[in-house]
Amino acid sequence: MEASRQRVILTACQVRMARSAQRWSVEDLAERSGVGEKTIRRVEKVYGIPPNVTIDTLLKLQACFEAHGMTFIPEDGSPEGPGVRFGSYPGRQVQPVGPLHGTDQRQHDLG
């Protein structure tokens, strides 16, 4: 399995963050993922790993979000905790990093 598609046990916070980033309602996520609205609401209601939710359900949610550009950062025990990265979304323009880009550009502009 490639790195961006690694199995991550999604936390409730990751589901809430990913849904918010996509600007999806619970109904939108249910339709796209095949997971019931009640289940999604139950998942999002808690902190941490949702109890009484199957791995299959979490994998369906993960696959749905990943198909729309989301990457999940797994829990590794660090203070930062698990997270979500939205690397590819409509309207995002990635600028190349080089001598006249990023902080170097600002220094160049300031003369």
C-alpha positions in Angstrom: 0.0 0.0 0.0 1.5 3.4 -0.9 2.3 5.9 1.8 -0.6 8.2 1.0 -3.0 5.3 1.2 -1.7 3.8 4.4 -4.2 2.4 6.8 -5.0 4.9 9.5 -7.5 4.4 12.2 -9.4 7.6 11.8 -10.2 9.6 14.9 -13.5 11.5 15.2 -11.6 14.8 14.9 -10.0 13.7 11.6 -13.5 13.0 10.2 -14.8 16.3 11.4 -11.7 18.2 10.0 -11.8 16.4 6.6 -15.6 16.9 6.2 -15.2 20.6 7.0 -12.3 21.0 4.6 -14.4 19.6 1.9 -17.4 21.8 2.9 -19.6 18.7 3.0 -22.7 18.3 5.1 -23.2 15.0 6.9 -25.7 14.1 4.2 -23.1 14.8 1.5 -20.5 12.6 3.2 -23.1 9.8 3.7 -24.0 9.9 0.0 -20.4 9.9 -1.2 -19.0 7.3 1.2 -21.9 4.9 1.6 -21.9 5.3 5.4 -25.2 6.2 7.0 -25.9 9.6 8.4 -26.6 8.4 11.9 -23.2 6.5 11.9 -21.4 9.7 10.7 -23.1 11.7 13.4 -22.1 9.1 16.0 -18.5 9.1 14.8 -18.2 12.9 14.9 -19.8 13.2 18.4 -16.8 11.8 20.3 -13.1 12.5 20.6 -10.5 9.9 19.7 -11.3 6.6 18.0 -15.1 6.2 17.8 -16.4 3.3 19.8 -18.9 0.8 18.3 -17.8 1.7 14.7 -16.3 -1.0 12.5 -12.9 -0.7 10.8 -14.8 -1.2 7.5 -16.8 1.9 8.2 -13.7 4.0 9.0 -12.0 2.6 5.9 -15.0 3.7 3.7 -14.7 7.2 5.1 -11.0 7.3 4.7 -11.2 6.0 1.1 -13.9 8.6 0.3 -11.9 11.5 1.6 -8.6 10.3 0.0 -10.4 10.1 -3.4 -11.1 13.8 -2.9 -7.5 14.9 -2.1 -7.2 14.3 1.6 -4.3 12.6 3.3 -4.5 11.5 6.9 -1.6 11.9 9.3 -1.6 8.9 11.7 -1.3 9.1 15.5 2.4 8.6 16.3 2.4 9.5 20.0 3.9 13.0 19.3 2.4 16.1 20.9 1.0 17.2 17.4 -1.3 14.1 17.3 -3.2 12.9 14.3 -4.2 15.2 11.5 -5.4 15.9 8.0 -3.6 17.3 5.0 -5.6 18.7 2.0 -2.9 18.7 -0.7 -5.0 18.8 -3.8 -8.2 20.8 -4.0 -9.9 23.1 -6.5 -8.3 26.4 -7.0 -5.0 25.5 -5.2 -2.0 26.7 -7.1 1.4 25.3 -5.9 4.3 27.7 -6.5 7.7 26.2 -7.1 10.3 26.9 -4.4 13.4 28.7 -5.6 15.5 31.8 -5.3 12.6 34.2 -6.2 9.8 32.3 -4.4 8.7 32.0 -0.8 10.8 33.9 1.8 13.5 34.6 -0.8 10.9 36.5 -2.9 10.0 38.7 0.0 13.6 39.5 0.7 14.1 40.3 -3.0 11.1 42.6 -2.9 12.3 44.4 0.1 15.6 45.1 -1.7 
